[in-house]
Each structure stands twice: as structure tokens, then as C-alpha cells.
Amino acid sequence: MGEVRNRLENISVYGSSASGKVNVEISANRRVKNIDINPELLSNKEELQDHLEIALNQALEQADKIAESEMKAVTNELLPGGLGALGNLFGK
């Protein structure tokens, strides 16, 4: 599992608000690496919050997908055929 965490820490995913005024980079381990905010948004708190929410949620969704994929890969390495192969152990 430590190996998976290390791999996820080195994978970057990105999120962006629709207008591109806020861009975020997080690791697939869900740790924020960078937030880039267009200066236009600094005078409008509500709009900035909306853009941050969109960009962060988009990046977090990507991180979750990558983490799930990495976990499946590890499971398949440990149990050839994945968890579904466990049924074969009992003659099914």
C-alpha cells in the first residue's frame, strides 16, 4: 500500500473552472500542489469561491478515479484475475 501512496503522490491531476480563471493542481493522493487565480476574481469573493469549488471538485474527481485504478492494479497483481477469482477457490 505504501508503494501505491508513493505513486499517487507523484501523479498530478488538474481542475479548472469553466472560464479558466481558476486552475488547480493536486496529487492523485488528494493533496493540493498549486492554485492559480486570475487577478480579476480577487475583488469578487462569491465568484472566486464558485470558481475554486468547480476547479477543486473537478481535480478531486480525477484523483479519485486514478486512485481507484491504482488500487485495482494492485489487487490484480496480488490476486491474478482480481477479487472475482476468489469464487474459483470454492469450486464456483
C-alpha positions as CSV (number, residue, x, y, z in Angstrom):
1,M,0.0,0.0,0.0
2,G,2.9,2.3,0.7
3,E,4.0,1.9,-2.9
4,V,0.6,2.9,-4.1
5,R,0.6,6.0,-1.9
6,N,4.0,7.0,-3.3
7,R,2.8,6.5,-6.9
8,L,-0.3,8.6,-6.2
9,E,1.8,11.3,-4.7
10,N,3.8,11.7,-7.9
11,I,0.7,11.8,-10.2
12,S,-0.7,15.3,-10.8
13,V,-4.3,16.0,-11.8
14,Y,-5.7,19.3,-12.8
15,G,-9.0,21.1,-12.4
16,S,-10.2,24.3,-14.0
17,S,-13.3,26.5,-13.7
18,A,-15.2,26.8,-17.0
19,S,-13.7,30.1,-17.8
20,G,-10.2,29.0,-16.9
21,K,-10.0,31.8,-14.3
22,V,-9.0,29.3,-11.6
23,N,-6.7,26.3,-12.2
24,V,-5.7,23.8,-9.5
25,E,-3.1,21.1,-9.4
26,I,-3.4,18.3,-6.9
27,S,-1.7,14.9,-6.4
28,A,-3.7,11.8,-7.0
29,N,-3.3,11.4,-3.3
30,R,-5.6,14.4,-2.9
31,R,-3.0,16.9,-1.8
32,V,-3.2,20.4,-3.2
33,K,0.0,21.4,-5.0
34,N,-0.9,24.6,-6.7
35,I,-3.8,27.1,-7.2
36,D,-3.6,29.7,-9.9
37,I,-6.3,32.5,-9.6
38,N,-6.9,35.2,-12.2
39,P,-6.5,38.6,-10.5
40,E,-9.9,39.7,-11.8
41,L,-11.5,37.4,-9.3
42,L,-9.8,38.9,-6.3
43,S,-12.4,41.6,-5.9
44,N,-15.4,39.3,-6.0
45,K,-15.4,36.8,-3.1
46,E,-18.5,34.9,-4.2
47,E,-17.4,34.5,-7.8
48,L,-13.9,33.4,-6.6
49,Q,-15.5,30.8,-4.3
50,D,-17.6,29.4,-7.1
51,H,-14.6,29.1,-9.4
52,L,-12.5,27.4,-6.7
53,E,-15.3,25.0,-5.9
54,I,-15.6,23.9,-9.5
55,A,-11.9,23.6,-10.1
56,L,-11.2,21.7,-6.9
57,N,-14.1,19.3,-7.3
58,Q,-13.0,18.5,-10.9
59,A,-9.5,17.8,-9.8
60,L,-10.6,15.7,-6.8
61,E,-12.9,13.6,-9.1
62,Q,-9.9,12.9,-11.3
63,A,-7.7,12.0,-8.3
64,D,-10.4,9.5,-7.1
65,K,-10.6,7.8,-10.5
66,I,-6.8,7.4,-10.6
67,A,-6.6,6.2,-7.0
68,E,-9.3,3.6,-7.8
69,S,-7.5,2.5,-10.9
70,E,-4.2,2.1,-9.0
71,M,-5.9,0.1,-6.3
72,K,-7.4,-2.2,-8.9
73,A,-4.0,-2.7,-10.4
74,V,-2.5,-3.6,-7.1
75,T,-5.4,-6.0,-6.4
76,N,-4.8,-7.7,-9.8
77,E,-1.1,-8.0,-9.1
78,L,-1.8,-9.7,-5.7
79,L,-4.7,-11.8,-6.8
80,P,-4.4,-12.7,-10.5
81,G,-7.9,-12.3,-12.0
82,G,-8.8,-9.8,-9.3
83,L,-11.2,-10.4,-6.4
84,G,-13.6,-12.2,-8.8
85,A,-11.2,-15.1,-8.9
86,L,-11.8,-15.9,-5.2
87,G,-15.0,-17.6,-6.2
88,N,-12.9,-20.2,-8.2
89,L,-11.2,-21.2,-4.9
90,F,-14.5,-22.7,-3.8
91,G,-15.4,-24.6,-7.0
92,K,-17.7,-22.0,-8.4
